[in-house]
């Protein structure tokens, strides 16, 4: 006896189904626990308080002027105030990648989204050839928006 008939006689279809099903269950379990394994191998674990959805961010010891709040502000002008020391450290003109790397290195949350918002708010001004300048918002910007 050979072929499909032999498989059916000796419960081969049930065994194949059982093996495939148990393999899929094991695979789904491994995928569901993968984030714990990846956090273990990261250099610095990130602890998230799921109740308040804030990040525990420690100030850098070698840069006491750079202390980030536990809850990052949503106002772009306040965020620009927090980015100002980074920009002063880089210089007057800089590449966007430099500011991105500095913000990642100093644990600023969501640097890509923030830099995009800075460009839309005209806080980062393109200077040509991929170079940008910093145009911080002033208090007069609020007054002009109210009057105009």
Secondary structure, 3 states (H helix, E strand, C coil): CCCHHHHHHCCHHHHHHHHHHHHHHHHHHHHHCHHHHHHHHCCCCCCEECCCCEECCCCCCCCCCCCCCCCCCCCHHHHHHHHHHHHHHHCCEEEHHHHHHHHHHCCCCCHHHHHHHHHHCCCEEEEECCEEEECCCCHHHHHHHHHC
